[in-house]
Amino acid sequence: MSRSAHPAGPRHADVLPEGHYAAPPVDLNALDPKVWAQTVTRDEDGVVTVGGVDVKTLAEEVGTPAYVLDEEDFRARARAWRTAFGHDADVFYAGKAFLSRAVVRWLDEEGLNLDVCSGGELATALSAGLAPDRIAFHGNNKTPAEIRRAVEAGVGRIVLDSFQEIVRVAHLARELGKRQRVQIRVTVGVEAHTHEFIATAHEDQKFGIPLAGGQAAEAVRRALQLDSLDVIGIHSHIGSQIFDMSGFEVAAHRVVGLLKDIRDEHGVELPEIDLGGGLGIAYTSEDDPREPHEIAKALTEIVTRECEAARLRTPRISVEPGRAIAGPTAFTLYEVGTVKPLEGLRTYVSVDGGMSDNIRTALYDAEYSVALVSRTSDAEPMLVRVVGKHCESGDIVVKDAFLPADLAPGDLIAVPATGAYCRSMASNYNHALRPPVVAVREGEARVIVRRETEEDLLRLDVG
C-alpha cells in the first residue's frame, strides 16, 4: 500500500479485496514494530509483554476486553512531535482521539497543547490542571453553555465554524467582559485521500466556512469588526488518516491566498495558520506512515514557500496530531470465546468484546491486524474473521487476517493500533460495559480509566 492510499479500505464481504495479501505472513508469531507499541515484545515463554508486564497477568488483574496503553510510547510520540516542530510552532493534541486526566497530565509534562471539541473534553482538561490558555476549542455546533465556560475559563483559542458562531462567541465574550482569541475554520475544497466519512475539507460537509463564493472572506471581515474577538488566524483541516502530503500543499496554497486577500482588503496580516491533523498511522504492515520530522519539514516548507510567493510574513504554524500520537500506543486485549470454521470461506473467531469497544471497522470499513498473544504456535495459518458478541452481523473487529489453526477458546488475542478513537467511540450497545484503559510503564500497570460496572449502567436508569 502506498502512502497515498488509506486503510479505510474497499468494502467487501465474503471475497477478499483486491490487493489484500494473498498469502499468510511467514511467521505468525512475529510482531511488526510498525503496528505494535514500542515496548511490545514476546518473553521467553512466547507471551506478549508491554512495558515489562505480560498480557496473561494483565488479563488476570483487569479482565478482558481491555485497552492496554504503552505510556512510554505515548510520551515518546508526543515528544517527537514537539521536537519536530520546535518552539516556532504549536502542537495541539486532538483530545477526541483519546482523552483522560492522565493523558492531559502527560501532555502537560511533554509540552503539548490540547484541542477539545466538547464541554466534556474541556471539563476533563480543566480538572486535570492544564492551563486554559493552552486549550483550543473546536466543534461545528458549540452550545452557548459550552462557549460561556470556555470564555470564562480563558481558553487560548476558539475555532469559529459558522457565521452564527461568530455572533454567538462575540456576544458571550462581550457579556463576560473578555476579548476572546479566535480562528476561522475554512473549508478549502480539497478532497483528501481518505474515507468519505472522515474527509473534512471538501465543500459538501458540515465543518467550516467555504472559501467558495467569498464566504470565508466575509466571515473574516465580520469577525474583524467585532471588538470582543481577537482574530489570530485561519484554521484548515482536510481529513483523517492521510499519508499523502499533496492535499496539505493545495490547502496551504488556498489558505495563504485568503491571508493575502485579508491583508490587501483590511491591512491585517493574521499571525497564525492551523493546518489541522489527520496524519495516518500503520494499522497493518502494508501501511507506511511518515515520521513527525518528515511531516514538520514538509508542512513548514509548504507554508514558507506559499507565503514568500504571496509576499506575506510566514505565520506561526499549528498542527493537531491525535491519532498519530495515541493510535499506535495501545492494543485491545480479548479472550477467544468460540472458533467456528466455515468450510470454503474462513473461520469466525468470536471474542468477548466487539463493536461496542471498536466501532471503526463497522463505521469506516477500517482494517486491523491481530495476533495470538498468550502463547506462540507452530500450527498452520488459518484465514479468520474476528467478530464480537453483539447482535449485529456487522459486528466485526478484524475483517480478514491469519491466526494459528490451533486457536482455541480461552486464548488471548490482541488487536494493535487501537489507541485512537476506540475508547472515545465506545458504547453500551447491548448494555455492554465499556472496557478499562490500563497504562503500562517500566513493569507497572495502572488503570487510568476503570471498567464500567452494572452499577454504573443502573445508576443512570432512573426507572
Secondary structure, DSSP 4 states (H G I P E B T S, - for coil): --TT--TT----SSSPPTTS-SS--S-TT---TTTS-TT-EE-TTS-EEETTEEHHHHHHHH-SSEEEEEHHHHHHHHHHHHHHHGGGEEEEEETTS---HHHHHHHHHHT-EEEE-SHHHHHHHHHTT--GGGEEE--SS--HHHHHHHHHHT-SEEEE-SHHHHHHHHHHHHHTT--EEEEEEEE-----SS-GGGB-SSSSSSSSEESGGGHHHHHHHHHHT-TTEEEEEEE---BSSB--THHHHHHHHHHHHHHHHHHHHHS----EEE----B---SSTT--PPPHHHHHHHHHHHHHHHHHHHT-PPPEEEE--SHHHHGGGEEEEEEEEEEEEETTTEEEEEES--TTT--HHHHH------EE-SS---SPEEEEEEE-SSS-TT-EEEEEEEEETT--TT-EEEEES-SSSTTTT---GGGPPPPPEEEEETTEEEEEEPPP-HHHHHHH---
